């Protein structure tokens, strides 16, 4: 019997985990979500493996509540910080949907466990879905290099086969067959720049723990962590501006380094009032002019490189040679 005098319970806040391997387009998807007319007030947690948070600074909607968690992967070393961050956000309130962007090497399983196994969170938030962004051009190579790329696909409720403009129809069909074999339950969408009808992926109550257990019977086992110690990150900060020609030459050499899976950052360029954004996924790089530096803003360059067996000292020497 229900106590007629008791206050109605507050609906739990839906949580969507945005995952996908390094450079797949998670931050692009996050920015796309924030730019749309959807009626939600989001809180956002952005997790990055390096000590410098690049992605958090590239989120384009400053009206949202954004929490950055750096220098560790939310699926293992900073998982306690995730719990504390969610609790702090709930206490502050003012939002009705929580988005979590994981690192590109995060296994989404332990992140999902956090919302299933922690009673302090269960009464306030509810896991709605895991969205995995897949780089259509690079995913086959990524899955050969790192098991995490496969795990992220296997745990998804929704798959965004992204960067469709970079591959042909036959390639796309092959990737869709590959992802479907890994995860026949996920709904798949073809996307360019991670643009998707949000009504099809947000607030859908798509997360099904039984389906996850069918994929991984140890899914709810708190001790079943997958650590990825072979992947490391190197972060660099420079106060002196870069020469654009020298940096472009550095990037051309970088494209020959198969050990670097992901590189990203923003730079101050000598003699130019705009900062430069720099993105790299395997051997594909883009460098483009971004916004004007604001008046009084310190023109600091920050970059992060993620990969295997990285030589930080040599990378630093190469970058120093690019300074103006």
GUGU-262541 format. One record per residue (C-alpha): x, z negated, y. Coordinates in pm, whole numbers. Example, Ala and Ser with C-alpha at 12.3 -4.5 7.8 and 13.67 -1.06 7.14 Angstrom:
% residues 2
<atom xx="1230" zz="-780" yy="-450"/>
<atom xx="1367" zz="-714" yy="-106"/>
***
This chain:
% residues 324
<atom xx="0" zz="0" yy="0"/>
<atom xx="129" zz="90" yy="346"/>
<atom xx="142" zz="-177" yy="614"/>
<atom xx="-80" zz="-40" yy="892"/>
<atom xx="111" zz="-250" yy="1146"/>
<atom xx="451" zz="-106" yy="1058"/>
<atom xx="598" zz="158" yy="1289"/>
<atom xx="619" zz="508" yy="1147"/>
<atom xx="966" zz="591" yy="1020"/>
<atom xx="1168" zz="822" yy="1241"/>
<atom xx="1237" zz="1164" yy="1084"/>
<atom xx="1593" zz="1202" yy="966"/>
<atom xx="1821" zz="1434" yy="1162"/>
<atom xx="1913" zz="1752" yy="971"/>
<atom xx="2284" zz="1820" yy="913"/>
<atom xx="2435" zz="2164" yy="853"/>
<atom xx="2794" zz="2199" yy="735"/>
<atom xx="2971" zz="2513" yy="857"/>
<atom xx="3253" zz="2605" yy="622"/>
<atom xx="3460" zz="2905" yy="521"/>
<atom xx="3826" zz="2985" yy="475"/>
<atom xx="4076" zz="3007" yy="759"/>
<atom xx="3972" zz="3265" yy="1017"/>
<atom xx="3640" zz="3361" yy="858"/>
<atom xx="3447" zz="3307" yy="1181"/>
<atom xx="3320" zz="2946" yy="1178"/>
<atom xx="3382" zz="2881" yy="1547"/>
<atom xx="3233" zz="3222" yy="1630"/>
<atom xx="2921" zz="3118" yy="1437"/>
<atom xx="2911" zz="2781" yy="1610"/>
<atom xx="2931" zz="2943" yy="1953"/>
<atom xx="2663" zz="3195" yy="1855"/>
<atom xx="2429" zz="2913" yy="1749"/>
<atom xx="2480" zz="2729" yy="2076"/>
<atom xx="2409" zz="3040" yy="2284"/>
<atom xx="2070" zz="3113" yy="2125"/>
<atom xx="1725" zz="2995" yy="2228"/>
<atom xx="1631" zz="2770" yy="1936"/>
<atom xx="1484" zz="2451" yy="2080"/>
<atom xx="1739" zz="2218" yy="1919"/>
<atom xx="1963" zz="1967" yy="2092"/>
<atom xx="2282" zz="1970" yy="1886"/>
<atom xx="2559" zz="1721" yy="1833"/>
<atom xx="2876" zz="1881" yy="1698"/>
<atom xx="3170" zz="1752" yy="1496"/>
<atom xx="3470" zz="1987" yy="1484"/>
<atom xx="3743" zz="1908" yy="1230"/>
<atom xx="4089" zz="2065" yy="1247"/>
<atom xx="4387" zz="2010" yy="1021"/>
<atom xx="4651" zz="2018" yy="1295"/>
<atom xx="4728" zz="1754" yy="1554"/>
<atom xx="4614" zz="1993" yy="1828"/>
<atom xx="4244" zz="2077" yy="1844"/>
<atom xx="4215" zz="2444" yy="1937"/>
<atom xx="3864" zz="2518" yy="1810"/>
<atom xx="3707" zz="2224" yy="1992"/>
<atom xx="3839" zz="2368" yy="2318"/>
<atom xx="3692" zz="2709" yy="2234"/>
<atom xx="3336" zz="2584" yy="2187"/>
<atom xx="3160" zz="2749" yy="2478"/>
<atom xx="2865" zz="2519" yy="2547"/>
<atom xx="2980" zz="2202" yy="2720"/>
<atom xx="2622" zz="2066" yy="2736"/>
<atom xx="2639" zz="1963" yy="2370"/>
<atom xx="2784" zz="1637" yy="2241"/>
<atom xx="3113" zz="1740" yy="2079"/>
<atom xx="3339" zz="1516" yy="1868"/>
<atom xx="3682" zz="1646" yy="1768"/>
<atom xx="3856" zz="1517" yy="1455"/>
<atom xx="4215" zz="1640" yy="1436"/>
<atom xx="4524" zz="1598" yy="1219"/>
<atom xx="4355" zz="1577" yy="883"/>
<atom xx="4094" zz="1738" yy="661"/>
<atom xx="3745" zz="1588" yy="671"/>
<atom xx="3714" zz="1635" yy="293"/>
<atom xx="3990" zz="1384" yy="222"/>
<atom xx="4222" zz="1205" yy="467"/>
<atom xx="3982" zz="1160" yy="761"/>
<atom xx="3656" zz="1121" yy="568"/>
<atom xx="3616" zz="762" yy="690"/>
<atom xx="3646" zz="896" yy="1044"/>
<atom xx="3358" zz="1134" yy="970"/>
<atom xx="3133" zz="844" yy="872"/>
<atom xx="3227" zz="653" yy="1189"/>
<atom xx="3173" zz="962" yy="1405"/>
<atom xx="2825" zz="1024" yy="1265"/>
<atom xx="2731" zz="657" yy="1308"/>
<atom xx="2855" zz="659" yy="1670"/>
<atom xx="2658" zz="975" yy="1747"/>
<atom xx="2340" zz="830" yy="1595"/>
<atom xx="2379" zz="513" yy="1803"/>
<atom xx="2414" zz="718" yy="2123"/>
<atom xx="2125" zz="947" yy="2028"/>
<atom xx="2007" zz="1234" yy="2245"/>
<atom xx="2023" zz="1503" yy="1976"/>
<atom xx="1802" zz="1628" yy="1694"/>
<atom xx="2044" zz="1837" yy="1485"/>
<atom xx="2402" zz="1778" yy="1370"/>
<atom xx="2647" zz="2062" yy="1307"/>
<atom xx="2980" zz="1996" yy="1135"/>
<atom xx="3251" zz="2262" yy="1147"/>
<atom xx="3510" zz="2185" yy="878"/>
<atom xx="3870" zz="2297" yy="859"/>
<atom xx="3934" zz="2628" yy="689"/>
<atom xx="4086" zz="2450" yy="388"/>
<atom xx="3809" zz="2192" yy="342"/>
<atom xx="3624" zz="2168" yy="13"/>
<atom xx="3266" zz="2115" yy="134"/>
<atom xx="3180" zz="1909" yy="-177"/>
<atom xx="3328" zz="1576" yy="-58"/>
<atom xx="3182" zz="1633" yy="290"/>
<atom xx="2838" zz="1674" yy="135"/>
<atom xx="2900" zz="1363" yy="-76"/>
<atom xx="2936" zz="1166" yy="245"/>
<atom xx="2569" zz="1226" yy="327"/>
<atom xx="2450" zz="1160" yy="-28"/>
<atom xx="2654" zz="853" yy="-121"/>
<atom xx="2671" zz="651" yy="202"/>
<atom xx="2353" zz="439" yy="248"/>
<atom xx="2434" zz="369" yy="615"/>
<atom xx="2393" zz="741" yy="687"/>
<atom xx="2105" zz="828" yy="456"/>
<atom xx="1842" zz="651" yy="664"/>
<atom xx="1935" zz="848" yy="978"/>
<atom xx="2058" zz="1192" yy="869"/>
<atom xx="1978" zz="1437" yy="591"/>
<atom xx="2196" zz="1720" yy="463"/>
<atom xx="2003" zz="2041" yy="530"/>
<atom xx="2246" zz="2311" yy="415"/>
<atom xx="2601" zz="2433" yy="368"/>
<atom xx="2669" zz="2765" yy="542"/>
<atom xx="2984" zz="2941" yy="423"/>
<atom xx="3129" zz="3219" yy="636"/>
<atom xx="3321" zz="3480" yy="433"/>
<atom xx="3578" zz="3717" yy="580"/>
<atom xx="3474" zz="4041" yy="410"/>
<atom xx="3813" zz="4202" yy="472"/>
<atom xx="4038" zz="3915" yy="361"/>
<atom xx="3842" zz="3708" yy="106"/>
<atom xx="3980" zz="3872" yy="-209"/>
<atom xx="4337" zz="3798" yy="-103"/>
<atom xx="4241" zz="3448" yy="10"/>
<atom xx="4083" zz="3362" yy="-325"/>
<atom xx="4400" zz="3471" yy="-504"/>
<atom xx="4609" zz="3247" yy="-277"/>
<atom xx="4397" zz="2931" yy="-259"/>
<atom xx="4127" zz="2789" yy="-486"/>
<atom xx="3948" zz="2639" yy="-185"/>
<atom xx="3821" zz="2983" yy="-82"/>
<atom xx="3632" zz="3003" yy="-412"/>
<atom xx="3502" zz="2644" yy="-386"/>
<atom xx="3357" zz="2710" yy="-41"/>
<atom xx="3160" zz="3005" yy="-174"/>
<atom xx="3046" zz="2819" yy="-486"/>
<atom xx="2906" zz="2527" yy="-282"/>
<atom xx="2715" zz="2736" yy="-23"/>
<atom xx="2341" zz="2744" yy="33"/>
<atom xx="2384" zz="3040" yy="268"/>
<atom xx="2665" zz="3297" yy="262"/>
<atom xx="2750" zz="3498" yy="572"/>
<atom xx="2951" zz="3801" yy="462"/>
<atom xx="3118" zz="3842" yy="799"/>
<atom xx="3330" zz="4107" yy="975"/>
<atom xx="3134" zz="4385" yy="811"/>
<atom xx="3263" zz="4627" yy="1076"/>
<atom xx="3613" zz="4608" yy="924"/>
<atom xx="3523" zz="4738" yy="574"/>
<atom xx="3323" zz="5021" yy="419"/>
<atom xx="3003" zz="5005" yy="211"/>
<atom xx="3182" zz="5016" yy="-124"/>
<atom xx="3403" zz="4723" yy="-22"/>
<atom xx="3102" zz="4524" yy="98"/>
<atom xx="2916" zz="4585" yy="-228"/>
<atom xx="3219" zz="4462" yy="-422"/>
<atom xx="3243" zz="4143" yy="-213"/>
<atom xx="2871" zz="4075" yy="-255"/>
<atom xx="2902" zz="4114" yy="-633"/>
<atom xx="3201" zz="3880" yy="-630"/>
<atom xx="3027" zz="3609" yy="-427"/>
<atom xx="2707" zz="3643" yy="-627"/>
<atom xx="2899" zz="3586" yy="-949"/>
<atom xx="3051" zz="3269" yy="-803"/>
<atom xx="2722" zz="3145" yy="-657"/>
<atom xx="2403" zz="3318" yy="-773"/>
<atom xx="2183" zz="3061" yy="-595"/>
<atom xx="2303" zz="3119" yy="-237"/>
<atom xx="2115" zz="3350" yy="-3"/>
<atom xx="2355" zz="3612" yy="132"/>
<atom xx="2356" zz="3787" yy="470"/>
<atom xx="2577" zz="4062" yy="608"/>
<atom xx="2698" zz="3972" yy="957"/>
<atom xx="2923" zz="4097" yy="1233"/>
<atom xx="3065" zz="3829" yy="1462"/>
<atom xx="2860" zz="3580" yy="1255"/>
<atom xx="2532" zz="3685" yy="1422"/>
<atom xx="2237" zz="3575" yy="1209"/>
<atom xx="1867" zz="3502" yy="1261"/>
<atom xx="1887" zz="3123" yy="1297"/>
<atom xx="1532" zz="3080" yy="1169"/>
<atom xx="1663" zz="3187" yy="829"/>
<atom xx="1946" zz="2933" yy="803"/>
<atom xx="1872" zz="2624" yy="1017"/>
<atom xx="1634" zz="2339" yy="929"/>
<atom xx="1546" zz="2500" yy="595"/>
<atom xx="1595" zz="2198" yy="363"/>
<atom xx="1804" zz="2435" yy="153"/>
<atom xx="2048" zz="2182" yy="8"/>
<atom xx="1968" zz="2113" yy="-359"/>
<atom xx="2188" zz="1856" yy="-531"/>
<atom xx="2081" zz="1971" yy="-878"/>
<atom xx="2210" zz="2322" yy="-809"/>
<atom xx="2540" zz="2177" yy="-687"/>
<atom xx="2571" zz="1970" yy="-1005"/>
<atom xx="2513" zz="2285" yy="-1209"/>
<atom xx="2815" zz="2440" yy="-1037"/>
<atom xx="3028" zz="2123" yy="-1046"/>
<atom xx="2909" zz="1843" yy="-1282"/>
<atom xx="3150" zz="1603" yy="-1106"/>
<atom xx="3006" zz="1686" yy="-765"/>
<atom xx="2885" zz="1330" yy="-697"/>
<atom xx="3201" zz="1165" yy="-835"/>
<atom xx="3371" zz="995" yy="-540"/>
<atom xx="3707" zz="1024" yy="-718"/>
<atom xx="3672" zz="1397" yy="-770"/>
<atom xx="3868" zz="1501" yy="-462"/>
<atom xx="4061" zz="1823" yy="-439"/>
<atom xx="4365" zz="1789" yy="-216"/>
<atom xx="4553" zz="2087" yy="-82"/>
<atom xx="4898" zz="1955" yy="-8"/>
<atom xx="5054" zz="2302" yy="-43"/>
<atom xx="4890" zz="2408" yy="284"/>
<atom xx="5041" zz="2276" yy="606"/>
<atom xx="5003" zz="2330" yy="977"/>
<atom xx="5253" zz="2355" yy="1261"/>
<atom xx="5141" zz="2292" yy="1618"/>
<atom xx="5324" zz="2378" yy="1938"/>
<atom xx="5270" zz="2298" yy="2306"/>
<atom xx="5458" zz="2461" yy="2594"/>
<atom xx="5434" zz="2391" yy="2967"/>
<atom xx="5646" zz="2695" yy="3058"/>
<atom xx="5454" zz="3028" yy="3070"/>
<atom xx="5508" zz="3308" yy="2820"/>
<atom xx="5615" zz="3666" yy="2879"/>
<atom xx="5336" zz="3886" yy="2747"/>
<atom xx="5566" zz="4161" yy="2611"/>
<atom xx="5786" zz="3907" yy="2433"/>
<atom xx="5486" zz="3737" yy="2277"/>
<atom xx="5342" zz="4068" yy="2158"/>
<atom xx="5677" zz="4142" yy="1992"/>
<atom xx="5666" zz="3799" yy="1826"/>
<atom xx="5317" zz="3874" yy="1692"/>
<atom xx="5436" zz="4206" yy="1551"/>
<atom xx="5706" zz="4020" yy="1355"/>
<atom xx="5457" zz="3753" yy="1253"/>
<atom xx="5241" zz="4014" yy="1083"/>
<atom xx="5517" zz="4053" yy="823"/>
<atom xx="5503" zz="3684" yy="727"/>
<atom xx="5267" zz="3654" yy="428"/>
<atom xx="5300" zz="3275" yy="429"/>
<atom xx="5086" zz="3235" yy="742"/>
<atom xx="4713" zz="3239" yy="662"/>
<atom xx="4583" zz="3148" yy="1008"/>
<atom xx="4718" zz="3128" yy="1361"/>
<atom xx="4531" zz="3055" yy="1681"/>
<atom xx="4578" zz="2924" yy="2030"/>
<atom xx="4572" zz="2997" yy="2400"/>
<atom xx="4861" zz="3080" yy="2629"/>
<atom xx="4965" zz="3073" yy="2991"/>
<atom xx="5114" zz="3410" yy="3084"/>
<atom xx="5367" zz="3439" yy="3366"/>
<atom xx="5220" zz="3600" yy="3678"/>
<atom xx="4863" zz="3617" yy="3547"/>
<atom xx="4572" zz="3393" yy="3657"/>
<atom xx="4394" zz="3426" yy="3319"/>
<atom xx="4478" zz="3250" yy="2997"/>
<atom xx="4527" zz="3450" yy="2678"/>
<atom xx="4350" zz="3376" yy="2350"/>
<atom xx="4541" zz="3443" yy="2031"/>
<atom xx="4386" zz="3475" yy="1683"/>
<atom xx="4546" zz="3571" yy="1354"/>
<atom xx="4408" zz="3594" yy="999"/>
<atom xx="4675" zz="3691" yy="746"/>
<atom xx="4836" zz="4003" yy="898"/>
<atom xx="4552" zz="4091" yy="1141"/>
<atom xx="4601" zz="3961" yy="1496"/>
<atom xx="4410" zz="3983" yy="1820"/>
<atom xx="4535" zz="3893" yy="2167"/>
<atom xx="4293" zz="3915" yy="2457"/>
<atom xx="4247" zz="3791" yy="2810"/>
<atom xx="4015" zz="3492" yy="2844"/>
<atom xx="3880" zz="3300" yy="3143"/>
<atom xx="4062" zz="3222" yy="3467"/>
<atom xx="4263" zz="2903" yy="3474"/>
<atom xx="4067" zz="2655" yy="3682"/>
<atom xx="4198" zz="2521" yy="4010"/>
<atom xx="4421" zz="2221" yy="3939"/>
<atom xx="4413" zz="2282" yy="3562"/>
<atom xx="4749" zz="2235" yy="3388"/>
<atom xx="4851" zz="2572" yy="3247"/>
<atom xx="4961" zz="2451" yy="2906"/>
<atom xx="4997" zz="2682" yy="2606"/>
<atom xx="4891" zz="2548" yy="2266"/>
<atom xx="4916" zz="2717" yy="1925"/>
<atom xx="4859" zz="2624" yy="1563"/>
<atom xx="4990" zz="2805" yy="1253"/>
<atom xx="4849" zz="2725" yy="907"/>
<atom xx="4998" zz="2842" yy="579"/>
<atom xx="5237" zz="2769" yy="293"/>
<atom xx="5604" zz="2665" yy="321"/>
<atom xx="5612" zz="2708" yy="697"/>
<atom xx="5945" zz="2667" yy="877"/>
<atom xx="5849" zz="2486" yy="1196"/>
<atom xx="6200" zz="2494" yy="1343"/>
<atom xx="6227" zz="2873" yy="1311"/>
<atom xx="5876" zz="2925" yy="1448"/>
<atom xx="5966" zz="2707" yy="1746"/>
<atom xx="6286" zz="2906" yy="1812"/>
<atom xx="6091" zz="3233" yy="1800"/>
<atom xx="5831" zz="3100" yy="2043"/>
<atom xx="6094" zz="2964" yy="2283"/>
<atom xx="6245" zz="3316" yy="2299"/>
<atom xx="5902" zz="3437" yy="2421"/>
<atom xx="5899" zz="3208" yy="2726"/>
<atom xx="5931" zz="3373" yy="3066"/>
***
